[in-house]
Each structure stands twice: as structure tokens, then as C-alpha cells.
Amino acid sequence: FADSFNDVESFLLGNDGLFARISGALDLLEENGPVESAKARAEFSIEEIDETISAKERRLESTEAGLRRQYSALETLLSQLNSQSNYLASLLGAGQNS
């Protein structure tokens, strides 16, 4: 029985015992431990990615607005050119009838 007690004591309390391993695992979860540090780095990366996405969305919105203005200006110009074309065609047509 005494040998078994020593084996159990060594298993639980030894340098590589169960409690030492549990303590080591708990150290990983401490506030400044590697798990918390990795979590903080991941959160920072997520924030940076969110900021990059927001900046690109703003840039896309600005580009879209510019393209819409250009398209509208081209439509106006095309309408004016069509009006001029029709006017010139009517003048040419009227001159041939005279």
C-alpha cells in the first residue's frame, strides 16, 4: 500500500504530475499568457481588416459617384448631339425641297 501511495503522490504532485500539468495549462490562459496574446493579435488584425474594408468601400462609393456623373454628362452631350444632328438634317432636307 505504501508503494501505491507514493506512486499516486508522484502522479498527482510530481514535477510532471497531473497538478503541474494542469497548472501549466492554466498559465496559458492567464491575462498575459500566450492564448490571450494571440487573441489580442487576432482582434487587432480584425480591426485593421475592418478599417481597410471601410476605406475601400468609401473609395468605391466615390468612384461610383464620379462614374455616374460622367455617364450623366455623356448622356446630356449625346442628347445635344442628336438634337444638332436632327436640326442639321432638317436644314439639309428643307434646302433640297426648295
TAVENKA-V887498 format. One record per pair of residues at least 12 apart in sequence whose ideal C-beta (glycine too) atoms are under 6 Angstrom apart, sorted by the first residue. I is the first residue (numbers start at 1). J is the second residue. D is the distance in Angstrom with one decimal. If there is no record, write none. Layout:
I_J_D ; I_J_D
//
This chain:
none
//
